[in-house]
Amino acid sequence: MASPDGLRTTTLRLRDLGAYYPIDLRGVDQSAWLPLSIRLDESVVSAKLRLNYTLSPSLLPELSQLKVMIDEQPLATLMASKDKLGSPQQAEIDLDPRYFVEFAKLRLQFIGHYTMECEYPLHSSLWASISNDSTLELVTRPLALRNDLALLPAPFFDSRDSRRVELPFVFAARPSLATLRTAGVLASWFGSLASYRGTHVSALYDQLPARHAVV
């Protein structure tokens, strides 16, 4: 969703970032990493992580926690709360946009303890479960790219973007068969680059879209 000032708000689920199943962290100290790659033609203005998670009811609240980091920079610590252990919880965390660089990683680290005495580090009571329906809301600003064919396949395809590739083609009112064949070759190339992301190809005649297009 784009605003009049050009800012765009995108909401991604953790499953969109590669967590195809709920994230289960087990043991005294376990972590999960997810990519936070940002497109070449965008910069992050603000970011908000909304975590849905459940902590083992056997944890010691004064010693157990869930930490949120980007590239090993700690951004938030969610301490276990005694009255919420074993029940689904929600937390909303503002992430510093300065840490969203070309190839960043989100790290979710669980530190758990179930006794003050000597403990088994892989005890079955040491667990945290994070829903992959948790969301990351990004507000981004478009960046102007230089007019250079050396950037291809950007801006149409960016390997750092896990979303579906949107590929509009612009034709004259009556495109020739050769033109249509060329468009088909290009669409196939972008489709192979997009891979699991998928590709949506659209066609416009004698008009330009409000975004990048193949003319």
C-alpha positions in Angstrom: 0.0 0.0 0.0 1.5 3.3 -1.1 0.8 6.7 0.5 0.6 10.1 -1.3 4.2 10.9 -0.1 5.5 7.8 -1.9 6.0 5.7 1.3 4.8 2.1 1.0 3.6 -0.1 3.8 4.2 -3.9 3.4 3.2 -6.5 5.9 5.1 -9.8 5.7 4.4 -12.9 7.8 7.4 -14.9 9.1 6.3 -17.7 6.7 6.9 -15.2 3.9 10.5 -14.8 5.2 11.1 -18.6 5.0 9.6 -19.9 8.3 7.2 -22.4 6.6 6.3 -23.9 10.0 6.0 -22.5 13.5 9.5 -21.9 15.0 10.2 -24.3 17.8 13.2 -23.4 20.0 14.3 -26.1 22.4 17.1 -26.2 25.0 18.9 -23.7 27.2 20.0 -21.5 24.3 18.6 -21.9 20.8 18.1 -19.4 17.9 16.4 -19.1 14.6 17.5 -16.8 11.8 15.4 -15.2 9.0 16.5 -13.0 6.1 15.6 -9.3 6.1 16.9 -8.4 2.7 15.8 -5.0 1.3 15.3 -4.2 -2.4 17.9 -2.2 -4.3 15.4 0.6 -5.0 14.0 0.9 -1.4 15.1 2.1 2.0 13.4 1.3 5.3 11.7 4.2 7.2 10.2 2.2 10.0 9.7 -1.4 11.0 7.5 -3.2 13.5 7.6 -6.8 14.5 4.5 -8.4 15.9 5.4 -11.7 17.6 2.8 -14.3 18.6 4.6 -16.8 20.8 4.1 -19.3 23.7 6.7 -20.1 26.4 6.9 -23.4 28.3 4.9 -23.4 31.6 7.9 -24.9 33.4 10.3 -22.0 32.8 11.7 -19.8 35.6 10.4 -16.4 34.7 13.3 -14.5 36.3 15.9 -16.3 34.2 14.1 -17.1 30.9 13.7 -14.7 27.9 13.2 -14.3 24.2 15.6 -11.9 22.5 15.2 -10.2 19.2 18.3 -9.1 17.2 19.3 -8.0 13.7 22.8 -9.0 12.7 23.7 -9.7 16.4 22.5 -6.2 17.5 20.1 -6.7 20.4 16.9 -4.7 19.8 14.5 -6.2 22.4 14.3 -8.7 25.2 11.0 -10.3 26.1 11.2 -11.6 29.7 9.1 -14.6 30.6 6.1 -13.6 32.7 4.9 -16.1 35.4 1.2 -15.5 34.8 1.5 -16.0 31.0 3.7 -19.0 30.8 2.1 -21.8 28.7 -0.4 -19.4 27.1 -0.2 -17.6 23.8 1.2 -14.1 24.0 1.7 -11.1 21.7 4.5 -8.5 21.6 4.9 -5.5 19.4 8.5 -4.4 18.8 9.8 -1.4 17.0 13.0 -2.3 15.0 15.6 0.3 14.2 15.5 0.9 10.4 19.2 1.6 10.3 19.9 -2.1 10.7 18.0 -3.0 7.5 20.9 -3.3 5.1 21.5 -5.2 1.9 21.6 -8.6 3.4 20.5 -8.5 7.1 19.3 -11.3 9.3 16.6 -11.4 12.0 17.6 -13.6 15.0 15.2 -14.9 17.5 17.0 -16.3 20.5 15.4 -18.3 23.3 17.2 -18.6 26.6 15.4 -20.9 29.1 15.9 -22.3 32.5 13.6 -24.6 34.6 15.6 -24.9 37.8 18.1 -23.0 39.9 20.1 -26.2 40.4 22.1 -28.3 37.9 19.9 -28.7 34.8 19.9 -30.8 31.7 20.4 -28.4 28.8 18.0 -30.3 26.5 15.3 -31.0 29.0 11.8 -31.4 27.5 10.5 -28.4 29.6 12.8 -26.0 27.8 10.9 -24.7 24.8 9.5 -21.6 23.1 7.1 -21.7 20.1 6.8 -18.7 17.7 4.0 -18.6 15.3 5.0 -18.2 11.6 1.9 -16.0 11.3 3.7 -13.4 13.3 4.2 -10.3 11.1 6.8 -7.8 10.1 5.4 -4.4 9.0 7.8 -2.3 6.9 7.4 1.2 5.8 9.7 1.9 2.9 10.7 4.9 0.7 11.5 4.4 -3.0 15.0 5.2 -4.2 15.8 6.5 -7.6 18.0 4.2 -9.6 20.4 5.3 -12.4 19.1 4.7 -15.9 21.5 1.9 -16.7 20.8 -1.4 -18.4 23.7 -2.9 -16.4 21.2 -3.0 -13.4 19.1 -5.7 -15.2 17.2 -7.8 -14.1 16.6 -5.0 -11.5 14.3 -3.1 -10.9 11.8 -5.7 -12.2 13.4 -8.6 -10.3 15.5 -8.2 -7.2 16.9 -11.4 -5.6 16.6 -9.8 -2.2 12.8 -9.5 -2.6 10.9 -12.6 -1.6 7.6 -11.2 -3.0 6.0 -12.1 -6.3 7.6 -10.4 -9.3 5.2 -7.9 -10.9 6.1 -7.5 -14.6 3.9 -5.1 -16.7 4.5 -4.9 -20.5 3.5 -1.9 -22.5 2.6 -2.4 -26.2 1.4 -0.2 -29.0 -2.2 -0.6 -30.0 -1.4 -3.4 -32.4 1.9 -5.2 -31.5 3.5 -7.3 -34.1 4.0 -11.0 -33.8 7.7 -10.5 -33.4 7.1 -8.0 -30.6 4.9 -10.5 -28.8 7.5 -13.3 -29.2 10.1 -11.0 -27.7 7.9 -10.2 -24.8 7.3 -13.9 -24.3 11.0 -14.6 -24.2 11.5 -11.8 -21.6 8.6 -13.0 -19.5 10.1 -16.6 -19.5 13.5 -15.2 -18.4 12.0 -13.2 -15.5 9.9 -16.2 -14.6 12.9 -18.5 -14.3 14.7 -15.8 -12.2 11.7 -15.4 -9.9 11.6 -19.2 -9.2 9.5 -19.9 -6.0 8.4 -16.2 -5.8 6.1 -16.5 -8.8 5.6 -14.0 -11.5 2.5 -11.9 -12.5 2.7 -10.6 -16.1 0.3 -7.9 -17.2 -0.2 -6.0 -20.5 -1.0 -2.4 -21.2 -1.8 -0.8 -24.6 -0.8 2.8 -25.4 -0.5 3.7 -21.7 2.1 3.6 -19.0 1.7 2.2 -15.5 2.7 4.2 -12.4 5.7 1.8 -11.9 8.6 0.3 -13.8 7.5 -1.4 -17.0 9.0 -3.2 -20.1 8.1 -1.1 -23.1 
